[in-house]
């Protein structure tokens, strides 16, 4: 059994508590206009349009495409020419492959976080991988968009971080292409199981940069449990494509106001990105 991996990160202090290795899986059901990892959304279909434009001749035909990392110049031209903005360099890893990668890092880590893309799209692999991570003495977490409840993974999952991208369902559809009823249900379910590490509220101009959104979202979380940590994420255009690349980040003072509003809704722990 293997998972399609977009990227491996040896350490991070923003993807759960402590110092964590992060595994970014390929594929996501949402099509967020502001996505900072748009190359992780779609799966490469092997069409081959990117092969001829690779300056290092690192790509060759196959299903999936073959990628030679020794020849790759990291220019991302393959992603730029792809109609789906998919990354043909995503690599298939087995459980043993990822454990071998983790082994020398383990003494310096608090745990492993699986992100994406959307990790729950490869839940069958995670059901085999997460118990092995636990056996290696590391904690296990996922960062999820919440569209799929992680019920099958709960026995081996120490926690989850969930984005509630927009409170209003219509705005959520406009921003992500999907509604948010399932996201809210996942937040409730994870909280009931004691597995909800953090709810994240992205602050994006025109979608979620108003007091009513923050008040409603914070009130929803506080009604479940005021002790659930909530983090406000200020949108930044770095890594985005299309119109979002020209969107302005919300003002610093506005984020501070939203922190105050979220706390007034009853939340005990509210933090913000810079």
Buried (B, 14 or more C-beta within 10 A) or exposed (E): EEBBBBBBEBBBEEBBBBBBBBBBBBBBBBBBBBBBBBBBBBBBBBBBEBBEEBEBEBBEEEEBBEBEEEEBEEEEBBBEBBEBBBBBBBBEBBBEBBBEBBEEBBEEBBBBBBBBBBBBBBBEBBBEBBBBBBEBEBBBBBBBBBBBBBBBBBEBBBBBBBBBBBBBBEBBEEBBEBEBEBBBEBBBBBBEBEBBBBBBBBBBBEBBBBEEBBBBBBBBBBEBBBEBBBBBBBBBBEEBBEEBEEBEBBEEEBBEEBBEBBBBBEBEEBEBBE
